[in-house]
Amino acid sequence: MNGFFFRFAIVITSLALAATVASAQDTRPAEQVYKNIKVMKGMPAGQMLPTMHLIKAALGVGCEHCHIEPERERDDLPAKEKAREMYLMMTAINRANFQGNPVVTCYTCHKGHRIPEGMPSLPAPQVAEGLEAATQPGLPSVDDIVAKYIRALGGETAMRKVTTRVIIGSQDLPTGPGGTVPAPAKLERSLKAPNLVSDVYTGDTFTMSTGFDGKVQWTKAANGNVTSLAPDGVDGERAARAAAFYEPLTLQQQYRTLVVEGTARINGKDTYVVVGTPAGNNPERLYFDVRSGLLLRKSTYIETAVGPSPFQVEFDDYRTTGNGVKIPFVIRMSPAGPRTELAPVSTLRITSVKDNVPLDDAKFAKPAAATR
């Protein structure tokens, strides 16, 4: 169930209303897709919108701060040229000091303010909630943390007795430009071991589906268009890992390295922080409740031209499904998707679960595109 983490990313692309948005997989240079690109030439077009979302959040401004709607390519506003100057300054600092890695970003100085603040705000916090030093003594091993997690979910024996699952729930899906318009939808999710998934979302004005057929992640949009992720891309690799029915049992095989980094305070609970680095993908942080052993949060990021853009999922309200296996009945995505704006949040609430329901493999096959 926790595999929902990255499968959701493709839903956002399918629901976005801006027809001119480049696909997240679009590797063409930005200047071949967008007009009047001056300082971000060569950047993959698929990074353009996440980059703009990150700049917007870092400065605490709206799109109209730099752009004139609907002709965003125009240079009428002085702030747009200033943004270009700041981008060049930022990249120059990173080249000179950090081998070109995006260590210094817009957020480094702005932190949500249009004009960076030059001194600390008062009262200054005495203890910040977050990650503590990784050198803390007495931390458990990765093996111990994962073993406790599996026991907390009901144990491997109970988990493997379940081979299919059908979940009914509701979710506010992000739609519109940047995913800022929530659309309530009913969700029916079908899962079958070892790695078959089918999600059907039904709203007042749309029905769409997404799934994993054992090889690729696919989506059938509300207009009938069918697309799939490249299996060797970042999103495709994430989707493949997330589709594992027994994902908690295969956790240690999903990452090239797993390291206990320290502890953190998450929503009032102490957690162990485990950093997993998949082959050819960005690191992911997993936060396990010290007391219960349950996974409370999973976070990572996507790359943009102005630094990493964060994405996290929180798992809450764990309950048994009737077969002695626990799953989270509330899942919160923040932001609403890896490539939406950073402000919107999307929450999935499960209302019913049925295990070991007969499911035909054909249910998970990539559908044919609608004919017109």
PASE-108818 format. One line per 8 residues: number of its first residue (from 1); their letters; for each residue x, y, z of N, C-alpha, C. Coordinates in steps of 0.02 Angstrom, whole numbers. Each point is the difference from the previous one (the first is absolute). Layout:
NUM> a> X Y Z X Y Z X Y Z | ...
END
This chain:
1> mngfffrf> 41 -60 0 -41 60 0 43 63 0 | 55 -2 35 44 58 0 29 14 -69 | -6 -48 -45 25 9 -68 -36 54 -38 | -55 25 27 -37 54 -32 44 61 -9 | 53 4 37 45 58 3 14 31 -68 | 25 -39 -48 21 30 -64 -47 -15 -57 | -44 -50 7 -47 -12 -55 -45 61 -10 | -11 39 53 -43 58 -4 27 53 -48
9> aivitsla> 65 1 -12 30 53 -40 -31 5 -69 | -14 -57 -31 -26 2 -68 -72 24 -2 | -37 -7 55 -69 24 2 -1 76 -9 | 48 34 30 2 72 -4 7 23 -72 | 45 -33 -37 10 18 -70 -64 -9 -40 | -38 -51 15 -60 -15 -38 -56 49 14 | -3 26 61 -54 45 18 15 73 -13 | 64 17 -13 17 70 -11 -40 28 -59
17> laatvasa> -26 59 9 -43 29 -52 38 40 -52 | 62 19 15 39 40 -48 25 -44 -57 | -29 7 -58 15 -45 -56 71 8 -25 | 31 58 12 67 12 -27 55 -23 46 | -17 -29 57 50 -22 48 41 -58 -30 | 66 6 5 43 -54 -24 -5 -60 47 | 3 -60 -28 -1 -60 40 61 -2 46 | -10 -30 59 56 -7 47 57 -39 -31
25> qdtrpaeq> -14 -39 -52 51 -41 -33 31 35 -60 | -21 62 -14 23 35 -59 73 22 10 | 45 -29 -37 71 15 7 25 50 -52 | -44 25 -41 22 51 -48 23 63 37 | 47 37 -29 21 63 32 -60 46 9 | -1 36 56 -57 43 16 -15 50 -56 | 53 25 -33 -10 51 -52 -35 -27 -62 | -4 -67 -6 -36 -29 -56 -75 -8 15
33> vyknikvm> -19 7 63 -69 -9 20 -32 66 22 | 38 41 35 -25 63 27 31 59 -37 | -35 56 2 22 60 -36 45 43 45 | 47 34 -31 40 52 32 41 -27 60 | 29 -58 -8 44 -27 51 70 29 -10 | 27 34 51 64 34 -7 55 -29 44 | -14 -16 62 54 -23 44 -7 -74 20 | -54 -31 -17 -10 -71 17 4 -44 -63
41> kgmpagqm> 36 22 -49 7 -38 -62 35 -67 15 | -25 -52 -31 28 -67 10 -33 -39 57 | -37 34 44 -35 -35 53 -55 -43 -30 | -10 -62 23 -54 -41 -26 -67 35 9 | -41 -1 -52 -65 35 2 -43 -27 57 | 7 -64 16 -40 -29 54 15 29 68 | 56 36 6 17 32 64 -26 71 7 | -27 28 -55 -17 71 2 -53 17 52
49> lptmhlik> -57 -35 -1 -53 17 48 21 -13 72 | 30 -57 17 24 -8 69 49 54 21 | 41 23 -47 47 54 15 -38 64 17 | -50 17 -41 -39 60 13 -38 -5 66 | -27 -59 15 -35 -10 64 47 11 59 | 61 -24 -7 48 6 55 21 73 10 | 10 36 -54 17 71 5 -57 38 33 | -61 -14 -20 -59 33 28 -4 -11 75
57> aalgvgce> 11 -62 22 -3 -15 72 58 32 38 | 59 0 -31 59 26 34 -5 75 12 | -34 36 -46 -6 73 7 -66 22 30 | -47 -47 6 -65 18 28 -39 47 -45 | 4 -11 -66 -34 44 -48 -45 -42 -45 | -40 34 -41 -40 -34 -49 32 4 -68 | -27 -37 -48 28 -1 -68 2 69 -30 | -51 42 18 -5 66 -30 55 48 25
65> hchieper> 40 -22 48 56 41 22 50 10 -57 | 7 -51 -42 47 4 -56 -34 -4 -68 | -60 -30 -3 -31 -16 -64 -64 39 -11 | -15 13 -62 -63 31 -21 -43 -54 -32 | -59 -10 27 -45 -50 -28 -39 28 -58 | -14 -40 -52 22 -70 -8 66 -6 -38 | 32 55 -15 62 -1 -40 61 0 47 | 14 -56 28 52 -3 51 70 12 -28
73> erddlpak> 8 -3 -66 66 11 -30 20 74 -2 | -47 44 12 15 72 -3 47 22 56 | 39 53 -15 51 24 48 -18 69 28 | -64 16 5 -21 66 22 18 15 72 | -1 -49 44 9 11 71 74 -3 19 | 25 51 36 70 0 20 19 -60 43 | -47 -27 37 15 -56 45 23 -62 -39 | -22 -6 -62 20 -58 -40 74 3 -17
81> ekaremyl> 24 58 -19 71 7 -15 41 -7 64 | -25 26 56 35 -8 63 5 -74 19 | -53 -38 -13 1 -72 14 54 -35 -42 | 7 22 -62 53 -29 -42 69 16 29 | 9 62 23 64 19 30 15 -42 62 | -51 -10 41 9 -39 62 16 -73 -16 | -32 -27 -53 14 -68 -21 73 -8 -21 | 25 49 -39 70 -3 -21 48 6 59
89> mmtainra> -18 44 48 41 7 60 2 -66 40 | -58 -31 8 -5 -62 37 42 -56 -32 | -7 -7 -66 37 -53 -35 75 14 2 | 20 64 -3 71 17 4 29 -18 68 | -38 13 54 22 -18 67 9 -75 6 | -47 -37 -27 4 -73 5 58 -28 -42 | 12 29 -58 56 -23 -41 67 14 34 | 5 59 31 64 21 30 14 -36 66
97> nfqgnpvv> -52 -22 34 10 -27 68 -22 -72 11 | -46 -25 -42 -30 -65 14 -2 -45 -62 | 49 7 -44 6 -41 -60 -65 0 -42 | -36 55 4 -61 6 -39 -61 -31 32 | 7 -33 57 -57 -30 35 -44 56 30 | -67 -10 0 -46 53 23 -2 5 76 | 56 17 30 3 7 73 -33 66 21 | 18 54 -36 -32 65 11 -59 5 -47
105> tcytchkg> -59 15 27 -61 5 -40 -35 66 15 | -55 13 -35 -39 60 14 -22 1 73 | -18 -59 26 -25 -4 69 54 14 51 | 63 -12 -18 55 11 47 -3 70 29 | -16 50 -41 -2 69 23 -71 25 12 | -47 -18 -44 -67 30 3 -44 -31 54 | -1 -66 5 -40 -34 52 -72 25 3 | -31 4 -60 -70 20 -3 -12 75 -2
113> hripegmp> 53 41 -4 -7 73 -1 25 28 -66 | -37 48 -27 21 30 -63 68 34 8 | 9 36 55 64 31 16 31 -40 57 | 60 -28 -9 31 -41 52 9 39 65 | -12 -33 56 9 31 65 73 -7 21 | 29 54 26 71 0 16 17 -16 72 | -52 -12 42 16 -18 69 -54 -47 26 | 15 -38 53 -49 -48 26 -63 33 28
121> slpapqva> -55 -35 -6 -62 24 30 -1 -18 74 | -32 42 40 -6 -13 72 -72 -14 19 | -12 -42 50 52 -34 40 32 -58 -38 | 64 -9 8 36 -54 -34 -19 -67 32 | -12 -51 -41 -17 -66 28 59 -29 38 | -15 -31 57 53 -30 41 20 -69 -28 | -50 -39 -19 13 -66 -27 -44 -9 -61 | 31 -10 -58 -39 -10 -61 -20 -73 -6
129> egleaatq> -64 -10 -20 -24 -69 -10 28 -25 -66 | 34 -55 2 28 -26 -63 54 -51 13 | 41 -11 -48 50 -52 2 56 17 49 | 16 -46 43 55 9 46 64 -30 -29 | 54 5 37 64 -24 -26 -1 -75 -13 | 33 -19 -54 1 -70 -19 48 -41 42 | 37 34 45 49 -36 41 -28 -19 68 | -66 4 8 -30 -18 64 17 -73 18
137> pglpsvdd> 17 -11 62 14 -69 21 -64 -39 10 | 5 -65 -5 -56 -43 16 -54 -6 -53 | 13 22 -61 -49 -7 -53 -5 -73 -21 | -61 -24 -14 -7 -69 -23 26 -7 -71 | 10 -62 -21 23 -12 -69 -59 3 -48 | 15 4 -64 -52 -2 -51 -39 -65 6 | 34 -56 10 -34 -64 7 -51 1 56 | 19 30 57 -45 2 58 -60 44 -15
145> ivakyira> 11 57 -32 -55 46 -15 -50 -31 -49 | 26 -32 -53 -44 -31 -49 -37 -59 30 | 34 -39 41 -33 -58 32 -57 23 46 | 11 53 37 -52 26 44 -59 28 -41 | 15 31 -56 -51 25 -45 -44 -57 -25 | 31 -54 -22 -39 -57 -26 -42 -30 56 | 27 -7 60 -40 -26 56 -59 46 15 | 12 66 -3 -53 48 14 -57 -5 -50
153> lggetamr> 16 -19 -62 -51 -7 -51 -38 -66 5 | 23 -45 43 -34 -64 9 44 -60 -10 | 61 11 -25 47 -55 -10 -2 -28 -71 | 56 -29 -21 6 -24 -69 -50 -55 -15 | -11 -46 46 -46 -56 -13 -70 26 -16 | -25 45 40 -67 28 -12 -2 40 -65 | 53 36 -14 1 41 -60 -1 -42 -63 | 36 -55 0 4 -42 -60 -63 -42 -10
161> kvttrvii> -42 -5 50 -63 -35 -9 -50 41 -41 | 14 65 -6 -41 44 -41 33 7 -68 | -36 -15 -53 28 4 -67 -34 51 -45 | -60 22 21 -34 54 -37 -33 46 51 | -16 60 -23 -33 48 45 -39 50 -43 | -59 17 22 -41 52 -32 -16 52 53 | 17 62 -16 -7 56 46 -49 51 -30 | -45 24 41 -45 54 -19 16 60 44
169> gsqdlptg> 4 58 -30 16 60 38 -20 63 -37 | 19 56 28 -14 64 -31 64 42 2 | 6 45 -48 60 40 -4 -14 65 -36 | 30 54 24 -4 64 -35 59 4 -48 | -13 -8 -63 53 -1 -50 18 71 -22 | 64 14 -8 20 67 -24 -10 7 -75 | -35 50 -21 -11 12 -71 15 74 -15 | -5 18 -63 10 69 -19 74 18 -1
177> pggtvpap> 15 63 -17 69 22 -4 37 -10 66 | 54 -38 -2 39 -12 60 -32 -46 50 | -58 -29 -17 -33 -45 47 -33 36 58 | -19 63 -10 -25 41 54 -76 -4 10 | -34 -37 -45 -73 -6 5 -18 -71 21 | -23 -10 63 -16 -68 22 -64 -25 -31 | 1 -63 -22 -59 -32 -29 -16 -63 40 | -54 0 39 -18 -60 39 -13 -59 -46
185> aklerslk> 25 -58 19 -8 -59 -42 -7 -62 45 | -34 -50 -26 -4 -65 32 55 -43 -31 | 33 -39 41 54 -43 -24 -16 -73 13 | 8 -41 -51 -1 -73 8 68 -26 -21 | 36 -27 47 67 -25 -13 0 -76 6 | 27 -33 -51 7 -73 -1 74 -17 -3 | 21 -47 42 70 -20 3 4 -76 -1 | 50 -25 -35 10 -73 -3 74 -15 0
193> apnlvsdv> 20 -48 41 71 -20 3 21 -31 -68 | 62 11 -22 52 35 38 3 75 -10 | -26 26 -57 9 72 -13 -51 27 -50 | -63 -18 8 -53 25 -44 -43 50 38 | -13 57 -32 -39 54 32 -48 31 -50 | -60 15 23 -48 37 -42 -38 48 45 | 2 64 -18 -36 52 36 -51 32 -47 | -62 6 23 -52 33 -39 -26 59 42
201> ytgdtftm> 6 60 -27 -23 61 33 -63 25 -35 | -52 12 40 -63 24 -28 -20 64 35 | -7 54 -39 -23 64 26 -67 18 -30 | -24 59 15 -64 22 -26 1 6 -76 | 58 18 -28 3 13 -72 53 -40 -35 | 30 -48 33 54 -38 -33 7 -69 30 | 28 -45 -40 23 -66 23 67 -12 -33 | 48 -19 39 66 -16 -26 29 -58 38
209> stgfdgkv> 50 -32 -28 29 -58 32 75 0 -10 | 35 -31 45 72 -8 -5 18 -67 31 | 56 -28 -21 18 -65 26 71 -21 -18 | 18 -57 25 65 -30 -17 -15 -72 -21 | 22 -18 -60 -18 -65 -29 54 -53 10 | 47 14 44 55 -46 12 64 22 -34 | -7 46 -49 58 24 -37 3 76 -2 | -56 32 -14 0 73 -6 -60 30 37
217> qwtkaang> 8 63 18 -53 40 28 -39 33 -56 | -66 -7 0 -41 28 -53 -55 44 30 | -27 44 -42 -56 43 20 -48 7 -58 | -64 -5 15 -52 17 -48 -36 62 25 | 11 56 -34 -26 64 22 -75 4 -13 | -30 53 27 -72 9 -7 -21 7 -73 | 45 25 -42 -17 7 -71 13 -63 -41 | 21 -54 33 12 -63 -34 71 -12 -21
225> nvtslapd> 43 50 4 70 -8 -19 35 -47 48 | 41 -44 -28 37 -48 40 74 14 -7 | 35 7 56 71 12 0 34 -47 50 | 65 -6 -6 38 -42 47 67 32 14 | 27 -16 57 66 25 20 55 -42 -30 | 54 32 -19 59 -37 -22 27 -39 59 | 7 -66 -4 21 -40 58 69 17 25 | 43 30 -43 68 15 22 7 73 23
233> gvdgeraa> -55 36 4 2 69 24 -9 2 76 | 10 59 29 -5 8 72 -70 -20 25 | -52 26 -32 -68 -15 22 -18 -73 -12 | 23 -27 -57 -15 -70 -15 33 -47 49 | 61 15 20 35 -42 49 -35 3 68 | -22 59 19 -36 7 63 -66 -38 -2 | -35 5 -55 -65 -34 -7 9 -75 5 | 53 -27 -30 12 -72 2 12 -24 71
241> raaafyep> 40 38 38 12 -20 70 -64 5 41 | -38 54 -11 -60 12 39 -55 -51 -13 | 2 -34 -58 -52 -47 -17 5 -66 36 | 56 -12 34 9 -65 35 -54 -10 52 | -38 -54 -5 -54 -14 47 27 -10 70 | 57 -32 5 31 -12 65 58 49 11 | -12 63 -16 53 50 2 38 1 67 | -34 -2 58 38 1 63 48 -59 8
249> ltlqqqyr> -19 -58 -29 42 -60 6 61 4 -46 | -4 41 -51 55 5 -48 37 67 7 | -12 35 55 27 67 9 76 2 -9 | 34 -49 29 73 2 -1 28 -18 -68 | -41 -29 -44 23 -15 -68 -14 57 -48 | -41 48 21 -19 55 -44 54 54 -6 | 47 0 47 49 54 2 71 -28 -6 | 41 38 -33 71 -19 -5 33 5 68
257> tlvvegta> -18 51 39 25 7 68 -57 22 45 | 2 -22 63 -46 21 52 41 17 62 | -8 61 25 41 23 56 -44 32 52 | 10 -17 64 -35 34 54 36 67 11 | -35 55 -14 32 66 1 -6 34 68 | -52 -14 38 -9 33 64 -72 -5 22 | -23 49 38 -69 2 23 -30 67 -19 | -66 3 -1 -36 62 -14 -66 -2 36
265> ringkdty> -26 58 14 -66 7 31 -50 14 -54 | -48 -45 -11 -49 6 -53 -70 0 31 | -35 56 -7 -68 5 25 -6 -22 73 | 49 20 40 -2 -15 71 25 -69 19 | 27 -37 -49 24 -67 14 74 -5 -18 | 37 -38 41 70 -12 -14 6 -53 -55 | 44 12 -48 9 -48 -54 73 -13 -13 | 14 -59 -27 66 -15 -28 -1 18 -74
273> vvvgtpag> 52 33 -23 4 22 -69 47 -47 -38 | -26 -33 -50 39 -46 -42 3 30 -70 | 60 7 -27 8 27 -67 14 -57 -48 | -44 -7 -49 9 -51 -51 17 32 -67 | 52 -26 -32 21 26 -65 -9 -53 -53 | -51 7 -43 -10 -48 -54 54 8 -53 | 11 -51 -39 47 6 -56 -28 49 -51 | 39 50 -17 -19 48 -51 -58 45 17
281> nnperlyf> -12 12 65 -55 43 19 20 41 61 | -43 47 19 15 44 56 -12 -36 67 | 38 18 52 -11 -31 66 -70 13 26 | -23 -47 41 -65 6 32 10 -8 76 | -35 42 39 3 -6 72 -63 -33 26 | 9 -51 41 -55 -36 30 2 11 75 | -57 19 28 -5 17 71 -42 -53 36 | 30 -39 44 -33 -54 36 -12 20 72
289> dvrsglll> -61 -8 23 -18 16 69 42 -42 48 | 34 33 46 44 -35 47 -40 -50 42 | -60 18 20 -40 -43 45 -36 -55 -38 | -38 18 -51 -41 -50 -34 37 -37 -55 | 52 31 -29 35 -30 -56 -30 15 -67 | -58 33 -2 -34 13 -63 33 57 -40 | -6 -3 -66 26 52 -43 -48 59 1 | 25 59 20 -42 60 6 7 48 -58
297> rkstyiet> 59 0 -31 12 48 -54 52 -27 -48 | -7 18 -63 48 -16 -51 11 64 -41 | 61 20 -9 12 63 -35 57 -7 -49 | -4 40 -54 53 2 -49 -5 66 -37 | 25 3 -61 -2 61 -38 8 -16 -74 | -16 49 -42 16 -4 -71 49 56 -15 | 40 -9 -53 49 50 -19 -34 56 -40 | 21 62 13 -21 56 -42 62 43 -13
305> avgpspfq> -8 50 -42 56 43 -18 22 44 58 | -42 7 51 17 43 57 5 -40 64 | 14 -65 -6 9 -41 59 -54 -53 8 | 5 -40 53 -49 -54 10 -67 26 23 | -53 -29 -27 -69 17 19 -27 -57 42 | -19 13 63 -17 -54 46 -69 -30 -13 | -7 -62 20 -64 -36 -2 -1 -51 56 | -53 -1 40 -4 -48 55 -71 -28 6
313> vefddyrt> -4 -59 28 -63 -33 13 -1 -22 72 | -54 15 36 -8 -20 69 -53 -54 5 | 14 -50 41 -44 -57 9 -28 2 72 | -66 -4 5 -33 9 65 -59 -48 7 | -24 -5 62 -59 -40 15 6 -72 -25 | 54 -34 21 9 -70 -17 -55 -42 32 | -30 -45 -40 -51 -46 26 9 -68 -34 | -28 -51 31 4 -67 -31 -52 -5 -55
321> tgngvkip> 15 -40 -50 -46 -10 -56 -47 -58 12 | 4 -32 58 -42 -58 14 37 -65 -4 | 62 2 -23 42 -60 -5 63 7 42 | -3 44 49 58 9 44 55 42 -30 | -13 33 -57 49 42 -33 -22 73 6 | 46 44 19 -15 71 6 22 38 -62 | -41 50 -18 18 47 -53 -22 69 23 | 29 54 -26 -22 67 18 -66 17 -35
329> fvirmspa> -48 24 38 -65 18 -28 -3 74 -19 | 50 38 17 5 70 -20 70 12 -28 | 4 28 -61 64 13 -32 -2 72 -26 | 50 39 21 2 71 -19 61 13 -45 | -12 30 -58 53 19 -45 14 74 6 | 62 19 10 18 70 7 66 13 -36 | -1 40 -54 -60 29 -31 -45 -54 -29 | -52 21 -35 -49 -49 -24 29 -50 -49
337> gprtelap> 54 18 -33 35 -45 -46 71 25 -9 | 45 -43 -22 70 20 -7 11 60 -45 | -46 13 -47 9 55 -48 -55 52 4 | -39 0 53 -48 54 10 36 58 34 | -36 55 10 26 52 42 8 -27 70 | 41 34 41 17 -28 66 -55 10 52 | -48 45 -11 -50 14 51 -55 -53 6 | -29 -24 -55 -58 -45 8 20 -67 30
345> vstlrits> -46 -28 40 8 -65 32 -57 -44 -22 | 12 -64 -10 -53 -47 -19 -3 -56 52 | -60 -18 21 -9 -51 52 -44 -56 -26 | 23 -61 8 -38 -60 -15 -27 -29 64 | -65 -13 2 -32 -31 59 -33 -65 -21 | 21 -54 29 -26 -66 -17 -63 -13 41 | -52 -25 -33 -63 -14 35 -13 -75 7 | 28 -41 -45 -9 -73 6 56 -37 -34
353> vkdnvpld> 15 -60 26 53 -43 -27 -25 -71 -2 | 10 -34 -57 -16 -72 -6 62 -36 -25 | 21 -50 38 58 -40 -20 -20 -64 -34 | 47 -27 -41 -8 -64 -34 -64 -3 -42 | -13 55 -36 -55 3 -47 25 -27 -67 | -39 -43 -35 23 -24 -66 9 58 -49 | 59 5 -29 15 53 -48 35 -30 -61 | -28 12 -58 30 -24 -62 58 46 -20
361> dakfakpa> 54 -30 -26 58 40 -21 -18 52 -54 | -52 -15 -39 -20 46 -54 -21 68 28 | -20 2 62 -22 63 31 57 51 3 | 62 -25 0 58 43 10 36 17 -65 | -23 -29 -56 33 11 -64 -8 72 -23 | 50 25 -34 -4 67 -28 -58 4 -49 | -47 45 10 -60 2 -43 15 31 -68 | -44 -13 -47 6 30 -65 -27 71 3
369> aatr> 27 44 -41 -23 69 -1 -71 3 -27 | -38 48 24 -69 7 -23 -1 20 -74 | -47 -28 -37 -9 18 -71 -49 57 -6 | 11 41 -49 -44 58 -10 -39 -7 -65
END
